[in-house]
Amino acid sequence: MKIEKLTLSGLRGIKNTINLDLDNKSLLLFGENGSGKSSITDALEWLYRDRIDHLSIEEIDRQGGISALRNIFLSDEEKSFIELKFTDSQLLCRKELSKNNDNEDLKNYLDVSKKENLFLRSKDLARFVFTTKKEKLDELSKIIGFSKVTDVRKILKQCVNKLNKEMKNKNFEEQISNNNSLIIEHISRTVTSDQHLFDAIHNLVLPLGIDKTPNSFAEIETMIDMIKQPGDSRIVELLLFYNDLNSFILNLTSKLDEIEEIYTNFYSLWNEIIDNREIVNELLMEKLLSEGVKVLEKNVLEDEKCPLCLQEKNKIELLEEIGRRITDLKRAKERKTLLDENIESLINLLSGNIAKIENILSNKFMPEEENQELKVKLEKLGSTLNKYTDELKKDLLQRDLIGSPEGMVCDRELLNQIMDFAKQKKDGLEKLKKDDKKFDIHNKIVVSKRAYLDIKSLEKEKAVFTTQAETLQLIYEEFVKRQKEELESFCNNFSENIDDFYKFMNPDEGVDDIKLIPLIKNDELTGLSIQFEFFSNSISPPQKYLSESHLNCLGLAFFLSSVKAFNKENKFFVLDDVVSSYDANHRNRFMSLLLEKFSDYQIIVFTHEKNWFTHFSNTVKGIDWHVKTIKWSEAEGSYIEESLQTLKEKIELKIRQNEEDGLGNQIRKYMEFILKKIACDLEVKVRFLYNENNEHRMANELLCALKSTLKKSNTELAANNVFNRLASSSYIGNTDSHDHRYRLSMGDIRAFWQDVLELESIVFCENCQKFVSMKYYDTVNKTVRCACTNNGKSYKWKK
């Protein structure tokens, strides 16, 4: 996608409508500072990003800088808009301020374009170079979609960790062991299969005269119904209740040590942070530091000063210093992350046990009088565990104090008392039925069967968890491997372009093999580093040895490489005054880089560097580049200076339509251009002026100098009355350029125009479309001519 036409109106310094007919060609646009070049970039940034970063500071508009986009001299009725016409004629890209731009095709196009690098400002040249390693990775990840890959990786890692933690919290091994102990206690043997259990039950019921081996769990239930007696079911349920209570307390006892250990770590981390006021303040200062980096990178303050204290400070050193502070802050945030992990582990451990206590308290046997003592103890236990959860809810940044580990310890004696209570109740029930053989067998079958089924359920659940954890671990490891391979492959290919472009602009300067290096710590991708060979020594980061100009070259190399790598939808990009950030010896190489390496792109280059513009414009002549100048006036705002041909067409149209308004001024401009061209090509000597003043020489001065030259070189031409007429007629152009009581007639203006055309006809050849020039001086015949060798314009000329 290339730009056919760019139209802007009412945006920033652009008051009236500006039309840039690009015809899919590249553009070199010159303009002094303040002429409106960056207004075009602002409008494009708003179009493609829906914000203007350098206008988004708090003092202006933190909502994207949109409030500063509309030209302040517009009337309420005038519109502010930008419009692009592309090579794809089906897409018209138009965006207006204060209007809902809801065209679906446009929205889809802009969504795709947001991932591409389309414009680069001078202040943003080395931004990527100065970002932290993590920020480099984040920025590149966003552009290439790698951030989504990283997010998937994080989710996989979280799932693996969560499964492992959940398996640990489930405590499968201990629960299986407790159930095996119950089976051994009741049937004096281990059971490893259904048949083992069926055979054991057959042996249990033989003393009751039942010589039958059950073949299913349904048949076991039938046997239980055969031997149970009235009231036995209640006692068995109570025994199971106290067995479950005992198992829970045993399991909790082993978990309490872990809970207390994690809470001790949590307490230590919490106090380490709140006791260190600097860490807390850094967390609160994160926003300020980040905004400070933005202010520096956007050159909000052009002087080398700290934006906060306004003390003299080297900008590069200040960025490095703030970068280190942000790195320190990230370390503090890592402590906070570790704290959060402790909180999550505690919540996982506590929530299950608190829920179990609540479940026991809701058991149908709890309201009975004999269990009131147990209820009190369980409520006390639940309150102890809930104390932990209450501490976890406190606010770290408010520096809330939390309970010490010593004050949170669960009373082990309370656990012993609950287990003793359960044992006494269990022993009492068993003693009550001590001599009841049927009950004893009934109880043993029920307990053994339930314990065995619990073991099977736990083993099945454990197998599912184990399979999931192992599978996810394998997926994660393979994902990490492929991610690393793909990123390294991308970085290698991307680095080749960066290295190529940088060395093109800086040949034979000792810098070689520039690379983006992925940084990995504990199997985690933590950032990207820029590394290069500097006189055969590996160096990182670049700012260690490279000058500001070389760092800007590196930043430009990154941008241009990203254009090649990422810009799939658009085949154009904008460079806004980037050459001003380079040493003079880099500028020609930069120009050659654009012309040689990006000849298939539409490049839009803005500059205020006059000498470089002149050199660039001469270089691109004849290779399908547009060369234009943008200017600013109080009346018109920013406007594009018209080409000579366009100005001539407008003058002749106005004459045909008898439109006098501004016509004399336009003719004066055309005459001045012709005179400057003649003075240049015929080497007319005028008094020395510096470039910026030389550009603004007036018509009378040029006419006098030209006539003086002609008197020496060709007296016949010098005698042409057109020069005298122009000397007087130029008054018409000057009058029309300023407020004046004298009312010009159309006849005066037409006569003035005829004089200018006559002057042009003397020195301009219609055949070759060239001016008579000393470049074609014939030393044999002593003549000066146009580019034609025959039948062109030629005059005798005395040097």
N, C-alpha and C positions, 0 to 999 in steps of 0.2 A: 504494500500500500504506500503510494507516494502522494504528495500534495499537489493538486492541480491549481488551487487558488485559496488564498488565506485572506479573510476579511475580518476586521476588528473595528469596533466603534464603542466609545464611551467607557473604555477600560483603562484605569490608571492614568497615564499621561496622554493617552489617545482620546481626544475629544471628538473630532469628526471621523468619519469613516475612512479607513485605510484599506486599500485593495492591493494585495501582492499577487499578481498573476505569475505563478511559477512554472506552469506547464510541465510539471514533473521534474524540473531542472533544479540544480543546486543554487544557493543564493549566498552572496557575500554582501553584507549590509554594514555600511559605515555610519557612525553617528557619534558626535561628541557626547561626553558624559551629560546625562540629563536630557538627551534628545528623545528617549522613549524606547530604546532597544530592549531594555529589561521589562518594559510594559508588555511587549509581545510575549516574552518568556513567561511572565506572570499569568497572562491570559491562557497560554497553552498549559501551564501547570494547573490552573484552575479547571480547565476543560478536562484534562486527563486524570488529575488526582483529587479534584473537588476541594482543593485547599491550596494555599500558597505558604510554604513553610516559613519563609523569612518574614511574613506578615502575621504569623501566628503567636507571636510573643504576647505576654500578658498585657503590656502597655498598649498594644494595638487591638488584638482580637484573638483570643485563644481558641476560638471556634473555627479556625482555618483561614483567618485573614480576609474573609469575604467582605466584611464591612469596609475595608480599605480599597476594594477593587473598583468601585464606580467612580468615574471622573467627577470631581466636585463642581465643575462648571456646567454640568448638564442641567437642562430644565427637567421638570418632572415628567414631561411627555416623551422625552428622548430615551431611547433604549440603549442598554449596554449589552453587547453580545460579541461572541466570536463564532466564526463560521469557517469550516474547512470543506472544500470539495476535493475529492480524491480521484485517483485513476479508476477506482471502482465507482462508476457514475450512479450506482444504485444507492450508495450511502452518502447522505448529506449530514455532516456533523455540525450541528448548530446548538449553541448553548446561550441562554439569556439569563441575566440576573433577575431575581424576583419573579421567576417563572418556573413551573414544574416541567423539566425537560424529561418527559416520560416515554420517548420513542424507544420501543423495545429493541430494534436493530442497533440503534445508537448505544443503548445500555449494554448490550452484549459486546459490541465492539470495544467500548471503554473498559469493560470488565477484563477483557483479554489484554488490552493495552496497559493496564495498571501493573502488569507483571514485567513490563519492558522498560528499558532505560532509554528515554526519548530526549532528555535535555540535561545539559551540564552547565552549571554556573561556575564562575571563577572561584567563588568562596567554597564550593563543594569539591574542588579538585582532589585534595588530599584527605578528605573526610574518612574514606575507607581505610587509608593507611594508618590513621591515628586512632581508629576504634580499637576496643579491646579484642582479645582473641575470641571471647565468647560472642561479642557483637558482630565480628566478622563472620563467624559461623552462622549466626542468626540471620544476618542480612543476605548472605549467599543462599541460605536454606530457603528463605522466603521467595527469592527470585526463581530458583530452580525447582521449587516445590518440595525441597528436601526437609522442610520443617514438618510437613505431614508425615514423612518417613520417620523423623525423629520422634514425633508424637506417638506413632504406632509402636516404636521401640520402647518408649517410656511406659506405654500401657502394657506391653508384653512383660516388661520387667516388674511392673507393679503387680501384675497378675501372678507371676512366678513367686514373688515375695509374699503376696497375700495368701496364696495356697500353702506355702511352706509354714507361714505363721499359723494359719488355721489348723493345719495338721498338728502342729506343736500344741496349740491350745486345746484341741480335741483330746490329746493325750491317749491315743488309741491303745498303745502298748500297756499302759497302766490299767485302763479299763478292762482290757482283755484278760490281763493277769488277775485282776480282782474277781472276775467272773469264773476263771479257771479255779481259783481258790475256793469259791462257793461250791463248784461242782465236786471238787475233791473232798471238801468238808461233808457234803451230803451223800455222795455215793462212793467215796473212797477210791476214785480212779479218775484218770484224765479221759476226756472225750474229744476225739479228733474227727469224728464223722457221725452222720445220722445213725448208722448201724451200731456204732459203739454205744450211743445213747439208748437205742432200742434194746440192745442186749443188756445194758445195765438196768433198765427198767424191768426187763423180764426177771432178772435176779432179785430185784426188790419185791416184786409181787408174788414170788413163789411161796414165801411163808404164809400167804393168805389163801393158798390153794389155787392160785391162778397160774396155770402153766401155759402162758401165751406170750409170744414176742410181738410187740406192735410193729407194724410195717409203715406207719405214717404218723404224723403228729395229730391227725384227726383221731386215730385209734388210741393215742395216748390220752386224749381228752375223754374218750369213752371209758377208759380204765379209771381215770380220776373220778368220773361220775359214779362208777360202780362202787368205789371204796370210800368215797367221802361220806361224812356223817353230818347231821344237822349242827350248824354252828362252826364247822371246820373251816368253811370258806372265809368267814370273817377273820378267824385267827390266822389263817395262811396269808390273807391280804395284809394284816397287821405286821406279820413277820417280814413280808416282802417290803412293806413301808419302812420298817426299821433297818432292814438290810440295805435298802437304797439310801437311806439317810446316812448310814455308816460309811457306805462306799463314797458318797458325795463328800463327806467330811474328810475322809482319807485323801481323796483326790485334791480337795481344796488345800489341805495341809501342804501337799507338795507344790501347789501353785502359789501359795502365799510367799514363799521364799523368792520366787521369781517376781511377783508383784512388788514386793518390798525392794528388791534389787533395782528394778526398773524405776520405781518411784524415787529411790535414792539418786540415781543418775539424773532423772528429771529435775529433782530438787536442786542438785548441784548445777546443772545447766541453767536453770531458771535464775538462780541467785548469781551465777557468773555474769549473766546478761544484765539483770536489774542493778547489780552492784557496780557495774561498769557504766557509768552515766554516758560515757563517750559512745558505747555500742548502741545504747538506746537512742541517743541523739542522732547517731549516724543513720539509724533506721528511719527516724523522723526527717532527717535531712536528705534522704535519697532523692526526693523530688527536686529539691533546690540544686543539688549537684548535677543532676541530669539536665536541668534547665540551663545551668551554667555552661555545660558542654555545648548545648545548642546555640547559645549566644555567641560563644567563641567561634564555632564552626561556621556560623552564618555571617560572621564579620559585622555584627550589630555595632560593635565598637571598632572603628578602624585603627585606632591607636593601640600600641602594645601595652595594654593595661588590663588589670584584673577587673572584671565587670562588677564585682561586689565592692571591693575597697578602693578601686580606681588607682591603686599604686602601679608604678611602672613594673611591667612583668613581660618577659618574652612569651609570646602566645604559644609557641610549641612546647616550651618548658611548663607553662601553666596547664596545657592540655594533658601533658604527661603526669603532672602532679595530681590533677583532678582524677585522671584515670587510675592512679594508684589508690586514691581515697575511695573511689568506687569499688576497686578490687577489694580493699579492706572491708568495705561495706558488704560486699558479696560474701566475704568470709564470715562476717557477723550473721548474715542471712543463712549461711550454711549451718551455723550454730542453732539458729532458729528452726531450720529444717530438721536438724537432729532432735531438737526438742519436740517438734511435732510428731516425729516418728515414735518417740517415747510415749507421747500422749496416745497415739493410735494403738500402740501395743498394750498400754494399760487399759484402754477402753475395751479392746477385744477380750482381754483376760477378765476384766471385771464384769462386763455386761452379761456373759454367759452364766457366771456364778451368782450374780444378783438375781437373774431371771430364775435360776434353779431354786434359790431360797424362796422367792415369791411363789414358785410352783408348789414347793413343800408346804408353805404356809396356807395355800389354798386347798390342800388335801382334805378330804372329807373327815379324816380322823382328828385333824388339828383342833376343832372346837371342843372336843371332849375334855372333860375336867382333868383327866389324868395326863393330858398333853399340854396343859397351860404353862407349866414350868419350861417345857421344850419350846413353846411358842415365844416366850420372853427371851430365851437364849438365842433363838434364830433371828428374832427382830433386832437384837443387839448386834449379832453378827452382820446382818444386812446393813444396819446403820454404820458399822465400821467400814464396810466396803464402799458404801455411798459417800463416806467422807472423802475417799480418794476422788470420786467423780466430781464432787463439789470443788475440790482444789484445782481440777483440770479445767474448770470453766472460768478461772480468773484471767484478768487482762494483763498480758506481759508489758505492753507499752505504757500502761498506767502504773507500772511498777508495783502491782499488787503483791503483798507478801503471801506466801503459802506455808501450810503446816510442815513442820520438820518431820523427817522420816521416823524419828523416835516417837513423836506424838501420834503417828498414824499406824504404828505396829498393831496388828491384830493379836489379841490375847490368846495365846496357844492353850491356856488353861480352859478358856471358854470352849474351844474345840474338843478338848479332852472331856469336858463335862457333857457336851452333846453326845459324844460317842459313848461315854459311860451310861448316859440316860438310855440311849438306844439299846445298848448291850443289856442293861438291867431289864428293860421291857421285853426284849427278845428272850432272855434267859427265863424270865417269869412266865412267858407264854409257853415256852418249851417245857418248863417244869410242870406247868399245869397239865400238859398232855404227855408227861414223861412215860407213863405206862400204857399209853394208847397207841398200840402198834399200827392200827389203820391210819391214825392221824400222822404218825411219824413217817409212814411210807407215802401217804398223800402229800405231805409237806416236802419230802425229799424229791418226789417226782416233779411237783410244781416248780420248786426252786431250781432244780437241775435243768429242767426243760427251758425255763425262762432264761437262765444264765447262758445255756448253750445257744439259744436263738439270739440273744444279745451279742454273743461272740461272733456268730455268723453275720449279723447285721453290721457290727463294727468292722469286721474283716472286709466285708463287701464295700463299706463306705471308705475304709482306708485304701483299698485297692483302687477305687475310683479316684480319690485324691492323689494317690501316688502316680497313677497313669497320667492324670491331668498335669501334675507338676512336672513329671519327667518329659512328657510331650511338649509342654510349654517351654521347658528349659532347652530342649533340643531346637524348637522353633526359634527361640530367642537367640541361642548361640549361632544358628545358621543365619538368622536375620542380621545379627551384629557383623558376622563375617561378610555377608553380601553388601551390607551398608558400607562397611569400610572399603571393600574392593571398588564399589561403584563411586564412592566419594573420591578415593584416590585416583581412579581413572579420570573422573571429571576434572579434578584439580590439576592433573598432569596435562590434560588437553587444554584446559583454560590457561594454565601457567605458560604454555608454549606461546600463546598469543601475547600475553602480558610481556614475556621476555622479548619476543620479536619486536613488538611495538616500542618498548622502552629502549632497546638497543638501536633501533632505527633512528630514534631521536637523540641518542647519546652514544654514538659509535666510538669504540676504542677508548672507553673511560674506565675500564677495569671492573665493570659490573657485568656479571654473567649468571646464567642459569637461575633466573628469578622463579621462585616456586611458592605455591600455597601449600602449606604442610598441615594435614589434619592432626590434631592433638588428642591423644587418647589416654585416659587415666582410669584405672580399674575397669577396663573394658567399656568405659563410657567416653563418647565423643564430646570433648569439653570445649573445643575451639579450633580456630585456624591461625596459623602464624605465617608471616611473609618472610621467606629466607632467600638469600642470594649469595653468590660468590663474589667477594670483593678482593681483587688481586689474589685469587686462589684461597682466600679464607672465608669460611662459612659465617655469614653475619645475619643476625636477627635481633631486634626489628630494624627496618630500614632507616628510621630516624637516628639510629646510632651513629651513622657516618654520612648519610646523604644530606645535601643542602636543601633549602626550602624549594628551590627551583627544580632540583632533581626529584624531590618528593612529589611535586606537582606533576612532573612527567610520569612518575609511577602511577599517580592517581588517574591521569588521563589514559594511561595504558590499560588500567583496570576498567575504566568506563568503556573504552573502545572495544576491549575484549568482551565485555558483557553485551555490547551491542551485537557483536558477531554471534555470541553464544545464545542469547536469550530473545532477541527481537525477531519473532517469527511472523507477526502480523504486519508490522510497519517497517518500511524500508527507508526511513528518514530519521534524522536526529538533529538536535539544535545545540550549538556551542555558543554560549553567551559570554563574550569577552574573556575567554579562558587564556588567550595569548598574553594578556597583561601580567599573568603570573609567572611568565617564563623569562629567563635571561635571553638577551637578543640572539645569542648564538644557537638557541634551541628553536627559534621561531620558524626559520626556513625549513628545518628538518620536520617540524610539526606540519607545515603546509604540504611538504612533499609526502608525508605519511598519509594525509587525508586524500591527496590526489592519486597516489599509487595503490594504497591498500583498500580504499573505500570508493573506488571509481563507480561501483554499481549501486551506491547509496545516494539518496538525495540529502545533501548536507546543507544546513542553514547555519552560517557563521556570522556572528555579530562581533564588531570590534570598534574601539575608539582610537586604536593605534594607527595614526595617519600613514607613517612610513611603511608599516607592514601591510596596510590596506592597499597602498599604491603598488607595492611589489606583488601582492596576491592578485590584485585585479588585473595587472599586466600578464601574470602567469596564466590566468584562467580564460583570457580572451581566446575565443575560437574553440572552446571545449564545452560549450553549452552550459555555461554558468550565467546567472543573472548577477549584475553588479549594481547595487543601488545605494542611495544615501538617505538617511532619515534625519530630519531636523525638527526643531520645536520653536514655536512662536507663541506669544501670549494669546494672540487672537485665534490661532488655528489649533494649538496644542501640537502633538506630534504629527508629522506628515512626511510622506515619501517624496523626495525631490524628483521631479519628472525628468525623463530623458529628453534629449534635444528633439528627437522626432515627434514624441508625444506632445511636447510643448508647441511645436510648429503646427501640428494638426489642430490643437485647441485654438491657437491664434487664428488660423484660417477659418475655422468653423465659426468663431465669434464674429469675424469680419463679415462672413456671408450672412449671418443672422443679425448684423447690426447691434451686437451686444457690446457696449462700451465699458462696462464695469470691469476694472482691473486689466483691461486689454493693453493699455500703454505700459503698465508695469511688466506684463508678460513679454512684450516686445523688447523692452529694455534688458530683461534677463537673457533673452535669446541673442540679442546683439552682443552682450558682454561675453557670452560663451563663444560666439564666433570670433570676437576680437582676441580672446585668450588663446583660442586654437591657432589663429593666424600668428600671434606673437610667439607662440611656442614653436610652430613649424618653420617660421621664417627667421627664427633666432633674433627677434626684436629685443633690443637692449632697453631695459627699464631699470630704474634705480633699485638697489637691493632692499628687499624686505624679508623678514622671517616668514616661514611657510604659512602660518595661520593668517598673517597679514597679506601675504602675497595672493592668497586665495580670494581676497576681498577687494582687489584693485577695481577702480571705477572705470567706466567706459571712456571718459574724457582723457584720463591719463594714458590708457592703452592706445586711443586714437592718435594722440600727440606723439607717442613713442613710435607707432607704426609709420606715421607720416614722415617722421625724422629719418627712419630707416629707408623708406622708399626714395626720399630725396637723394640718398647716397647710392642706392642700388639700382633704381629704375625710375628716372625722372618722369617718364611718360605715365606710369601708374600713379605716381605722386600727384600729378596734375589732374587726376580724375576728380570731378566736382562732388562725387558721392561722399568723400571724406569731409568736405566742408558742410554739406547738407546734414550728414550724420552728427557733426559737432553741434549744430543748432537743434536738430531734431531730437537729440537725446534729452533735451529739456522736457519734451513731451512725456518721455518715460519716467523722468524724475518727478514731474508734476503729478502724474497719476499714481505714484508710489506714496504720496503724502497728502495730508489734508491741504487744500489750496482753493482760493476763491476763483481761480481761473478755470473756466469750464471748457474742457477739450471738445472739439468737434470730431465727428467721425471722419471727416475729410483729412484733418490733421493726422489722425492716427493711421489712416490708410497710407498717407504719404510717407510717414515714418516707417511703416512696414515695407513699402516699396524700396526705400533707401537701404534697409537692412538686407533685403533679398538681393539687391544689386551688389552690395558688398560681398555677400556670400557667393554670388555667381562668379565674381572675379577670381576667387581662390578655390572654389569647390568644383570638382569634375563629376558630372552626372554619370559618366561611363564607368569609372573605377570606384566611384563613391569615396574618393580620397581628396584631402586638401593639398594644395601646392605646398611643397615642403623642401627644406634644405637637405632632407634625407635623400632626395632624388636630384641633387645638384649635378649638372653636367660640366665638368671641369674643362672639356675641350671647347664646347660651344658657349661656355659661360652663361648657362641658362638654369633656371630653377623650374621644376615642373611637378605634375602630379605623378601617380604611379603608372599611368599609361606611357607606353613607349612610342606610340603613334596616335595622332589625332586627339591628344589630350590637351590639357592647359599647360602652356609653357611661356615663360617670360625671360627676357634678357636680365641678367643679374650680376651686378658688380659687388664683389665681396669687399 
